Amino acid sequence: MSGSTEKMELNINLTAAAEKRLQELVKRYPSAKSAVMPALSLAQEELGWVTDQAVAWVSNRLNLPRSHVREVATFYTMYYKKPVGKYHIQICRTLSCYLCGAQELSKYLRQRFRLTPGEISSDGMWSWEEVECLGSCGTAPMAEINDCYFEKLTSDALGQLLDRIEREQPDLRYSTIVGALGGGLKGHPKSEVWTRDEGL
Amino acid sequence: MSKQHKKILTNNIDFADQHQLAAYESRGGYQAARKALKMEPDAIIAEVKASGLRGRGGAGFPTGVKWGFVPKNTGKPIYLLNNADESEPGTFKDRVLMERDPHLCLEGMIIAAKALGAHWSAIYIRGEYAYPATRIQQAIDQCYAKGYLGKGIFGTDFQLDIVMHRGAGAYICGEETGLIESLEGKKGQPRIKPPFPAVFGLYGCPTVVNNTETLATLPWIIENGAAEYIKFGTEKSPGTKLTSASGHINKPGVYEIELGYPVMDFINNECGGIRGGRNLKGLIVGGSSVAVLRGDELPPLNMSYESMAEAGTALGSGGFMVMDDTVDMVEACLNLQHFYSHESCGQCTPCREGAHWVEKIVHRIHAGQGTAADLPLIEDVCTQIAGHTICPFGDALVVPVRSFIEKYGEEFQNRIDSAIVSQIGGVSVGNAR
């Protein structure tokens, strides 16, 4: 490792829980290299986005060049290369959601936050973007907020949901999703899917 | 019994406790895996070959045949990968299986692993599917706790470890070699084939990548036998298929239908007909990468690989998207081409550049700034892309635009004609020189 890499390492300080978790993850794979993605996810959950420190941490723990870790981080859209709001809203824009009115959700967010996709609100709470198909087409239109799906939305329903999030400040991150129901907002994330025997 | 009332995969998914190991077992779960672990691997492969099961991820390749490509006694480990990267627009069937019946997914993996001699396996779940990922992880943990995974499964000497691996937002990782690259901790850019994964897959070892639904079908086949399975469906498309229906229908959702079921019956019965009693203008039957069908093409068609191939499209992933007569087909086409230009992995120039060009040209037609040369230009670009890329993404991206122009050409032409008229009249923004 070069001198500059060692300097970067000095700033690395993730929680003991994350360190332990990574050690467990590495053991599961045929090669430690496979743990790059889960390691990036862990770091992002702690730091909010993939900072230089996040890259240095993954690089150090998995003994891979920082350039490789950065290459992986920039390829996948779910690793944030710059900060996002505490609540990052993703509106699915692809065909089925488009057919069912996803544009109304985007329009609502534009009016509510006066933010362009990628910007963060001044209080650090919100950011939003349009994304490609999230696999929730039967419950279109929908949005994913942090790691939770919210389905069959209208602009009114989305507005009420955001009001509630503003009030309750729930934890909607992946690691808090446990059991049948999610952490944070009770009842979410829960996919509503109709099978033949259900219906209207 | 009519075709729509037979179930193989979804018998138990409406039970609220189905994701719990004890509940799963109380409904007969893991009996097929116990049986498979006592069978000779070749006998399992023979049974799956005889069942005619075809890959449910989209390509429809016979599963047993794919397994047969794995070389024996190479001295290398063999890996089984469950492809749950479900990202094809309109497709959400594997999500339902993972959320509602995660142990069924795992049981299928145990059976396949035994057949292939694999002792390490991963289920690669698209990153956005956080909830399905927790369900699968919970099921894996339950299995380890009870000795259903790890060493000495069900008291045999068979060992299998399963890892739940989350993706991070890249459509291309659903392509099997893209998935393998991603699982090696790299960008998910597909590999040149050959060598195929069966010979040179994960870390250079023989690897089989199967779709989640495909694997979840195995317990039924092992329990009931191939002879029973082929009683469902048609000769060339045996069995049932999960179809995820969305768009302008009254009852969107995931339905298990017997292959060969008439398309119009599916729309009118299960899907509850077209929303608001409107007319059906277009149908994408198997995810955005298959050709769109006009409403008037549908009556003779049924849900089978062969019927859809005859109609110039494909059963694909089961992403069934219905469009009524209010839809602007130029805009719908633009919506999909935006998807492809966003998701091109950037490895091959024809796809990386072409996907953007196609989107831009459709965009300008939609914006009323098209010219008479634009439709031939799109075709020219498509010709440069199709067949000239490492993976099928290039072919997939030209299918929607070509089929939308072929089926709804008058809508594209009208936009172009009115743009030309307004340009001659000097009122177009594009003419403001």
Interface residues (C-beta under 8 A of the other chain):
Chain A: R28 Y29 P30 S31 K33 S34 A35 V36 M37 P38 L40 S41 L62 L64 H68 E71 V72 F75 Y76 T77 M78 Y79 R93 T94 L95 S96 Y98 L99 C100 V131 E132 C133 L134 G135 S136 C137 G138 T139 A140 E144 D147 C148 Y149 Y174 I177 V178 G179 A180 G182 P189 K190 S191 V193 W194 T195 R196 D197 E198 G199 L200
Chain B: Q4 T10 I13 D14 A16 H19 P77 Y79 E86 S87 E88 P89 G90 T91 F92 R95 V96 E99 R100 W120 R126 G127 E128 Y129 A130 Y131 A133 T134 Q138 D161 V163 H165 R166 G167 A168 G169 A170 Y171 S182 L183 E184 G185 K186 K187 G188 L202 Y203 S244 A245 S246 G247 H248 N250 K251 P252 G253 V254 Y255 E256 E270 G272 I284 S288 G319 M321 M323 V327 A332 N335 L336 H338 F339 H342 E343 C345
